[in-house]
């Protein structure tokens, strides 16, 4: 394959699409599976962890080490029932959370780490966490999210003022030791349509200039009593609002955050977003998510920088898939998966790819992250819809490839990539030219910190192109 090469740059979408993967309600699903189901990578994948190293039973999971028949609410354990963050002071850097972060970054996505934490930990714990996160590029840390609520353990141990003070201090400490990390303040925002102030504004106003990113979690419908009761008409453990009201309150929260920051805006995201199928059923869930995304797309002055859909696979009805109760490793597609996939491939959520001129091999590609990466592009002529379209590689590079709107991952030990899924949902109707794009995120998921700019960037050398095989008929003609 010897087409003309172009150097390309991948930059931010109008609104980034992020996805939560694993939580107290579901297990982590590997990125190869998610990529195949949805057809493109996300900007970032959100992981949900907790850090209570001073507690009895740590680092066991709360629902295991503190199991009790008296528990009647998801957050009634002594500490939060997320997966335990097993890094930090004296931690294990080869444990599950780090393997997941490596999986995410090797697939061309950034990491968002949601971490609930005991505000009483000392600075040496914060410094250790910062050191943990240094190799993982442009990582976002959502520390003690939903901070104006009353359900997480950190809110039960401290006053709201203490929670806010801890966020400011922890953000400063972590960024000082890991400048590649951006902190996210996630709180209630404006929740009352008749109020002009955010929830607990007096206590949390200081967190707005201290954070790099502002955030709210908004569920248009939610059954918070799950899994200890069933949402039924007239019940008191669930709620539902309109997608229009959810959009309006989120926008008003952003405007108030900006006012409290002296009129200076910062990126605003929704770190958890969905409509709970426990309340709406599967079809209204699709309608509500679709309606909200339509409002985002119709916005004449875009202000929302990212939306994190919660989540990929869920034991309840907050997932694109539900977990098969017979086998936690099996997912059951829900109608919302197809609604979400349609929007995921909409221009609203697609990263902007810019042609930067001709290129030649060998070439060095820079990976700064899902919103700042340099790659290669080549034009391929197709005579029609292919019967076979595949790439054969001679090198051990780790690549993300895109053709006809579908993305593929080539791992270092992989030599063959079948590109035919790019045509299953979008078959070619006539001869045309398509662009094959190639990016090289770090194979290990980690940056080389010995490089001068290793905190922010990873590099890969490409010396040769893969061999391309295209056939327009079956290998053997029909015998009929």
C-alpha positions as CSV (number, residue, x, y, z in Angstrom):
1,X,0.0,0.0,0.0
2,X,1.7,3.2,-1.2
3,X,-0.9,6.0,-1.1
4,X,0.0,9.6,-0.4
5,X,0.2,10.2,3.3
6,X,-1.0,13.2,5.2
7,X,-0.4,14.2,8.7
8,X,-3.6,14.8,10.7
9,X,-4.5,16.3,14.1
10,X,-7.4,15.1,16.3
11,X,-8.9,17.9,18.5
12,X,-11.9,18.3,20.7
13,X,-15.5,17.7,19.7
14,X,-18.1,20.4,20.2
15,X,-19.2,18.2,23.2
16,X,-17.1,15.3,24.2
17,X,-18.7,11.9,24.7
18,X,-17.5,10.0,27.8
19,X,-18.7,6.7,29.3
20,X,-18.7,5.3,32.8
21,X,-17.4,1.7,33.0
22,X,-18.0,-0.2,36.3
23,X,-19.2,1.0,39.6
24,X,-21.1,-0.3,42.7
25,X,-23.8,-1.4,40.2
26,X,-21.7,-3.2,37.6
27,X,-18.3,-4.7,36.7
28,X,-15.7,-3.2,34.4
29,X,-16.0,-4.2,30.8
30,X,-12.8,-4.4,28.6
31,X,-12.4,-1.7,26.0
32,X,-12.1,-4.1,23.1
33,X,-15.7,-5.2,23.7
34,X,-17.1,-1.7,24.1
35,X,-15.3,-0.6,21.0
36,X,-16.8,-3.4,19.0
37,X,-20.3,-2.7,20.3
38,X,-20.3,1.1,19.8
39,X,-17.9,1.5,16.8
40,X,-15.8,4.3,18.1
41,X,-13.7,5.2,21.2
42,X,-14.9,7.8,23.7
43,X,-13.0,10.9,24.8
44,X,-12.7,9.5,28.3
45,X,-13.7,6.5,30.3
46,X,-14.8,7.1,33.9
47,X,-13.8,4.6,36.7
48,X,-15.4,4.6,40.1
49,X,-13.2,3.9,43.1
50,X,-12.9,4.8,46.8
51,X,-10.0,5.3,49.2
52,X,-10.6,4.8,52.9
53,X,-7.2,3.5,54.0
54,X,-7.7,4.4,57.7
55,X,-10.8,2.2,58.0
56,X,-11.2,-1.2,59.5
57,X,-11.6,-3.8,56.7
58,X,-9.7,-1.8,54.1
59,X,-8.8,-2.6,51.3
60,X,-11.7,-5.0,51.2
61,X,-14.8,-4.0,49.3
62,X,-17.3,-2.6,51.8
63,X,-20.2,-4.8,50.8
64,X,-18.0,-7.9,51.4
65,X,-16.1,-7.1,54.5
66,X,-19.0,-5.3,56.1
67,X,-21.9,-7.4,54.8
68,X,-24.9,-7.3,57.1
69,X,-28.6,-8.2,56.8
70,X,-29.4,-4.7,58.3
71,X,-28.2,-2.9,55.2
72,X,-31.2,-1.3,53.4
73,X,-29.5,1.4,51.2
74,X,-26.6,1.2,48.8
75,X,-24.6,3.7,50.9
76,X,-25.2,2.3,54.4
77,X,-21.8,0.6,54.7
78,X,-19.1,2.1,56.8
79,X,-17.4,3.3,53.7
80,X,-18.5,3.7,50.1
81,X,-19.1,0.5,48.2
82,X,-17.0,1.3,45.1
83,X,-14.1,-0.8,44.1
84,X,-11.2,0.0,46.5
85,X,-8.4,2.1,45.1
86,X,-5.4,0.0,45.9
87,X,-2.8,2.5,45.0
88,X,-1.9,5.4,47.2
89,X,0.4,5.1,50.2
90,X,2.0,1.7,50.2
91,X,-0.2,0.6,47.3
92,X,0.1,-1.9,44.5
93,X,0.8,-0.3,41.1
94,X,0.0,-3.5,39.3
95,X,-3.5,-3.8,40.8
96,X,-6.8,-3.7,38.9
97,X,-7.4,0.0,38.8
98,X,-4.0,0.5,37.0
99,X,-4.7,-2.3,34.5
100,X,-8.0,-0.7,33.7
101,X,-6.4,2.7,33.2
102,X,-3.8,1.1,30.9
103,X,-6.6,-0.6,28.9
104,X,-8.4,2.7,28.5
105,X,-5.4,4.6,27.3
106,X,-4.1,1.9,24.9
107,X,-7.5,2.2,23.2
108,X,-7.0,5.9,22.5
109,X,-9.1,7.3,25.4
110,X,-8.4,9.4,28.4
111,X,-9.0,8.4,32.0
112,X,-11.5,10.0,34.4
113,X,-10.9,8.7,37.9
114,X,-13.8,9.2,40.2
115,X,-12.4,8.8,43.7
116,X,-14.4,9.1,47.0
117,X,-11.9,9.6,49.8
118,X,-11.7,10.0,53.5
119,X,-11.0,13.7,54.1
120,X,-8.9,12.8,57.1
121,X,-6.1,11.3,55.1
122,X,-2.8,13.0,55.5
123,X,-0.8,14.7,52.7
124,X,1.5,11.8,52.2
125,X,-1.6,9.8,51.0
126,X,-2.4,12.6,48.5
127,X,1.2,12.8,47.3
128,X,1.3,9.0,46.8
129,X,-1.9,9.2,44.7
130,X,-0.5,12.0,42.6
131,X,2.6,9.9,42.0
132,X,0.4,7.0,40.9
133,X,-1.3,9.1,38.3
134,X,1.7,10.8,36.7
135,X,2.3,8.2,33.9
136,X,-1.3,8.4,32.7
137,X,-1.3,11.5,30.6
138,X,-4.1,14.0,30.6
139,X,-6.1,12.4,33.4
140,X,-9.2,14.0,35.0
141,X,-9.7,13.3,38.8
142,X,-13.3,13.7,40.1
143,X,-12.7,13.9,43.8
144,X,-15.5,13.3,46.3
145,X,-18.3,13.8,43.7
146,X,-21.9,14.8,44.5
147,X,-20.2,16.7,47.3
148,X,-23.4,18.5,48.4
149,X,-25.3,15.2,49.0
150,X,-25.6,13.3,52.2
151,X,-25.1,9.7,51.2
152,X,-21.4,9.2,50.7
153,X,-19.2,8.4,53.7
154,X,-17.1,11.5,53.4
155,X,-20.2,13.6,53.9
156,X,-21.2,11.6,57.0
157,X,-17.7,12.1,58.6
158,X,-17.3,15.8,57.8
159,X,-19.3,19.0,57.6
160,X,-19.9,20.5,54.1
161,X,-17.3,23.1,54.9
162,X,-14.8,20.5,55.7
163,X,-15.6,18.6,52.5
164,X,-15.1,21.8,50.5
165,X,-11.9,22.7,52.3
166,X,-10.5,19.2,51.6
167,X,-11.3,19.4,47.9
168,X,-9.4,22.7,47.6
169,X,-6.4,21.4,49.5
170,X,-6.3,18.0,47.8
171,X,-6.6,19.6,44.3
172,X,-3.6,21.9,45.1
173,X,-1.5,19.0,46.5
174,X,-2.2,16.6,43.7
175,X,-1.6,19.0,40.9
176,X,1.6,20.1,42.5
177,X,3.0,16.6,42.2
178,X,1.1,15.5,39.0
179,X,0.6,18.6,36.7
180,X,-1.0,16.3,34.1
181,X,-4.0,15.8,36.3
182,X,-7.1,18.1,36.1
183,X,-9.5,18.1,39.0
184,X,-13.3,18.1,38.7
185,X,-15.6,19.6,41.3
186,X,-18.9,17.7,41.1
187,X,-21.8,19.1,43.2
188,X,-25.5,19.8,43.2
189,X,-25.5,23.0,41.2
190,X,-28.9,24.7,40.9
191,X,-31.4,22.1,41.8
192,X,-34.4,24.3,42.7
193,X,-36.0,26.0,39.6
194,X,-36.9,28.9,41.9
195,X,-33.4,29.4,43.3
196,X,-30.6,31.5,41.9
197,X,-27.9,29.9,44.0
198,X,-26.2,26.5,43.8
199,X,-26.7,24.0,46.7
200,X,-24.5,24.8,49.7
201,X,-23.2,27.8,47.9
202,X,-21.6,29.5,50.9
203,X,-19.5,26.4,51.7
204,X,-18.6,25.4,48.1
205,X,-18.0,28.7,46.3
206,X,-14.3,28.3,47.0
207,X,-14.2,25.0,45.1
208,X,-15.2,26.7,41.8
209,X,-11.9,28.6,41.2
210,X,-9.9,25.7,42.7
211,X,-11.2,23.1,40.2
212,X,-10.1,22.8,36.6
213,X,-13.5,21.5,35.5
214,X,-17.0,22.1,36.8
215,X,-19.6,19.3,36.9
216,X,-23.0,18.2,37.9
217,X,-24.6,14.7,38.0
218,X,-28.1,14.8,36.5
219,X,-30.4,11.8,36.1
220,X,-33.6,12.7,34.3
221,X,-35.1,9.7,36.2
222,X,-33.5,7.7,39.0
223,X,-34.4,4.8,41.3
224,X,-32.1,5.5,44.2
225,X,-33.6,2.7,46.3
226,X,-32.1,0.0,44.0
227,X,-31.3,-2.8,44.7
228,X,-33.2,-2.9,48.1
229,X,-36.6,-2.1,46.8
230,X,-38.6,-2.1,43.5
231,X,-39.7,1.2,41.9
232,X,-43.6,1.1,41.9
233,X,-46.2,3.8,41.2
234,X,-46.5,6.0,44.2
235,X,-43.2,4.9,45.7
236,X,-40.8,7.3,47.5
237,X,-37.4,5.9,46.3
238,X,-37.5,7.2,42.8
239,X,-38.1,10.4,40.8
240,X,-38.6,11.6,37.3
241,X,-38.3,15.0,35.6
242,X,-38.3,16.2,32.0
243,X,-35.2,16.4,29.8
244,X,-35.9,20.1,29.1
245,X,-35.9,20.9,32.9
246,X,-32.7,18.8,33.3
247,X,-31.0,20.8,30.5
248,X,-32.2,24.1,31.9
249,X,-31.0,23.5,35.4
250,X,-27.6,22.3,34.2
251,X,-27.2,25.4,32.1
252,X,-28.2,27.6,35.0
253,X,-25.7,25.8,37.1
254,X,-22.9,26.6,34.6
255,X,-23.9,30.3,34.5
256,X,-23.9,30.5,38.3
257,X,-20.5,28.8,38.5
258,X,-19.2,31.3,36.0
259,X,-20.5,34.2,38.1
260,X,-18.9,32.8,41.2
261,X,-15.6,32.5,39.2
262,X,-15.6,36.3,38.5
263,X,-17.2,35.9,35.1
264,X,-14.5,33.6,33.8
265,X,-15.9,30.3,32.3
266,X,-14.3,26.9,32.7
267,X,-15.1,23.6,31.0
268,X,-18.5,22.3,32.2
269,X,-19.5,18.7,32.1
270,X,-22.1,16.3,33.2
271,X,-20.2,13.5,35.0
272,X,-23.2,11.2,35.3
273,X,-26.2,11.4,32.9
274,X,-29.0,9.0,32.1
275,X,-32.7,8.3,32.6
276,X,-33.2,5.2,34.8
277,X,-35.1,2.4,33.0
278,X,-36.3,1.2,36.4
279,X,-38.6,4.3,36.4
280,X,-39.2,5.0,32.7
281,X,-39.0,1.6,31.1
282,X,-36.7,1.0,28.1
283,X,-38.6,3.0,25.5
284,X,-39.2,6.3,27.3
285,X,-35.5,6.0,28.4
286,X,-34.5,6.3,24.8
287,X,-36.9,9.2,24.1
288,X,-35.6,11.2,27.1
289,X,-31.9,10.7,26.2
290,X,-32.6,11.5,22.6
291,X,-34.5,14.6,23.6
292,X,-31.7,15.9,25.8
293,X,-29.0,15.3,23.1
294,X,-31.2,17.2,20.6
295,X,-31.2,20.2,23.0
296,X,-27.4,20.1,23.3
297,X,-27.1,20.0,19.5
298,X,-29.6,22.8,18.9
299,X,-27.7,25.1,21.3
300,X,-26.5,28.2,19.4
301,X,-23.8,29.0,21.9
302,X,-22.3,25.7,23.1
303,X,-21.4,25.7,26.8
304,X,-21.4,22.0,27.7
305,X,-17.9,20.5,27.2
306,X,-18.7,16.8,27.9
307,X,-21.4,14.3,28.9
308,X,-20.6,11.1,30.7
309,X,-23.2,8.4,30.1
310,X,-23.7,6.2,33.2
311,X,-22.9,3.4,32.4
312,X,-22.0,0.7,29.9
313,X,-23.2,-2.4,31.7
314,X,-25.4,-2.2,34.8
315,X,-27.0,-4.7,37.2
316,X,-30.0,-2.4,37.2
317,X,-31.4,-0.5,34.3
318,X,-28.8,2.4,34.1
319,X,-26.7,0.6,31.4
320,X,-26.5,0.4,27.7
321,X,-26.4,-3.3,28.6
322,X,-27.9,-5.0,31.6
323,X,-25.8,-7.6,33.3
324,X,-27.1,-11.1,32.7
325,X,-28.2,-12.4,36.2
326,X,-26.9,-15.8,35.3
327,X,-23.5,-14.7,34.3
328,X,-21.9,-11.3,35.2
329,X,-19.6,-11.5,32.2
330,X,-22.5,-11.4,29.8
331,X,-24.3,-8.2,28.8
332,X,-27.9,-7.9,27.4
333,X,-28.3,-5.1,24.9
334,X,-31.0,-2.5,25.8
335,X,-32.8,-0.3,23.3
336,X,-30.8,2.7,24.7
337,X,-27.6,1.2,23.3
338,X,-28.8,1.9,19.8
339,X,-30.1,5.4,20.6
340,X,-26.8,6.2,22.2
341,X,-24.7,4.7,19.4
342,X,-26.6,6.8,16.9
343,X,-25.7,10.0,18.8
344,X,-22.1,8.8,19.5
345,X,-21.5,9.0,15.8
346,X,-23.1,12.4,15.4
347,X,-21.0,15.4,14.5
348,X,-21.8,16.9,17.9
349,X,-19.7,14.3,19.7
350,X,-17.1,13.5,17.0
351,X,-13.5,14.8,17.5
352,X,-12.4,17.3,14.9
353,X,-9.8,15.9,12.6
354,X,-7.7,18.4,10.6
355,X,-5.4,17.8,7.6
356,X,-2.0,19.2,8.4
357,X,-0.3,18.5,5.0
358,X,1.7,15.8,3.4
359,X,3.8,13.4,5.3
360,X,6.5,10.7,4.6
361,X,7.8,7.6,6.4
362,X,9.3,7.1,8.7
363,X,7.1,9.4,10.9
364,X,6.9,10.0,14.6
365,X,3.4,10.4,15.9
366,X,2.5,12.3,19.1
367,X,-0.3,11.2,21.4
368,X,-1.3,13.9,23.8
369,X,-4.7,12.5,24.5
370,X,-8.1,12.0,22.9
371,X,-8.4,15.7,22.3
372,X,-4.8,16.4,21.1
373,X,-3.2,13.7,18.9
374,X,-1.2,13.6,15.7
375,X,-1.7,10.8,13.2
376,X,-1.5,9.7,9.6
377,X,-4.2,9.6,6.9
378,X,-4.3,8.0,3.5
379,X,-7.0,7.9,0.8
380,X,-8.1,4.5,-0.5
381,X,-10.1,4.1,-3.7
382,X,-13.0,1.6,-3.6
383,X,-14.6,0.3,-6.8
384,X,-17.7,-0.6,-4.8
385,X,-18.7,-2.3,-1.6
386,X,-16.0,-4.9,-0.8
387,X,-16.3,-8.5,0.1
388,X,-12.9,-8.5,1.8
389,X,-11.0,-5.5,3.2
390,X,-8.2,-6.2,5.6
391,X,-4.8,-4.9,6.8
392,X,-1.7,-7.0,7.6
393,X,1.0,-5.5,9.8
394,X,4.7,-6.3,10.0
395,X,5.3,-4.1,13.1
396,X,4.4,-4.3,16.8
397,X,2.8,-0.9,17.0
398,X,-0.3,-0.1,19.0
399,X,-2.8,1.7,16.7
400,X,-6.3,3.1,16.6
401,X,-7.6,3.0,13.0
402,X,-10.7,4.6,11.5
403,X,-12.4,3.8,8.2
404,X,-15.9,4.8,7.0
405,X,-16.7,6.0,10.5
406,X,-15.8,2.8,12.3
407,X,-12.8,2.5,14.6
408,X,-10.5,-0.5,15.1
409,X,-7.8,-1.3,17.7
410,X,-4.6,-3.0,16.6
411,X,-2.7,-4.3,19.7
412,X,1.1,-4.7,19.6
413,X,1.0,-8.5,19.1
414,X,-1.8,-8.3,16.5
415,X,-0.8,-8.6,12.8
416,X,-4.2,-8.7,11.1
417,X,-7.2,-6.3,11.3
418,X,-10.4,-7.1,9.4
419,X,-11.9,-3.8,8.3
420,X,-15.1,-5.3,6.9
421,X,-17.2,-4.2,10.0
422,X,-16.8,-0.7,8.6
423,X,-19.2,-1.7,5.8
424,X,-21.8,-3.8,7.6
425,X,-23.9,-0.9,8.7
426,X,-22.7,1.6,6.0
427,X,-22.3,-0.4,2.8
428,X,-20.9,1.5,-0.2
429,X,-23.4,2.2,-2.9
430,X,-20.9,3.1,-5.6
431,X,-17.3,3.7,-6.3
432,X,-15.7,6.2,-3.9
433,X,-12.6,7.3,-2.0
434,X,-12.4,6.7,1.7
435,X,-9.8,8.0,4.2
436,X,-8.0,5.5,6.5
437,X,-6.8,7.2,9.6
438,X,-4.2,5.9,12.1
439,X,-3.2,7.1,15.5
440,X,-0.7,5.6,18.0
441,X,-1.7,5.8,21.7
442,X,0.8,4.3,24.1
443,X,0.8,0.5,24.0
444,X,1.4,0.2,27.7
445,X,-1.2,2.8,28.5
446,X,1.6,4.8,30.2
447,X,3.7,7.7,29.1
448,X,7.5,7.7,29.3
449,X,8.3,10.1,32.1
450,X,12.0,10.3,31.2
451,X,11.0,12.5,28.2
452,X,11.0,16.3,28.7
453,X,7.2,16.4,28.0
454,X,6.4,12.9,29.1
455,X,3.8,14.0,31.6
456,X,1.6,15.2,28.7
457,X,2.8,13.4,25.5
458,X,3.7,9.9,24.3
459,X,5.5,9.2,21.0
460,X,5.5,6.3,18.5
461,X,7.6,5.8,15.4
462,X,5.9,4.4,12.2
463,X,8.3,3.1,9.6
464,X,6.0,1.2,7.2
465,X,2.4,1.0,6.2
466,X,0.4,-2.3,6.5
467,X,-0.4,-4.3,3.5
468,X,-4.0,-3.7,2.3
469,X,-6.1,-6.5,0.7
470,X,-9.4,-5.6,-1.0
471,X,-11.6,-8.0,-3.0
472,X,-15.0,-7.2,-4.5
473,X,-16.2,-10.8,-5.1
474,X,-16.1,-14.0,-3.1
475,X,-12.9,-16.0,-3.3
476,X,-14.9,-18.7,-5.2
477,X,-18.0,-18.0,-7.3
478,X,-21.3,-19.6,-6.4
479,X,-21.9,-23.1,-7.7
480,X,-25.7,-22.5,-8.0
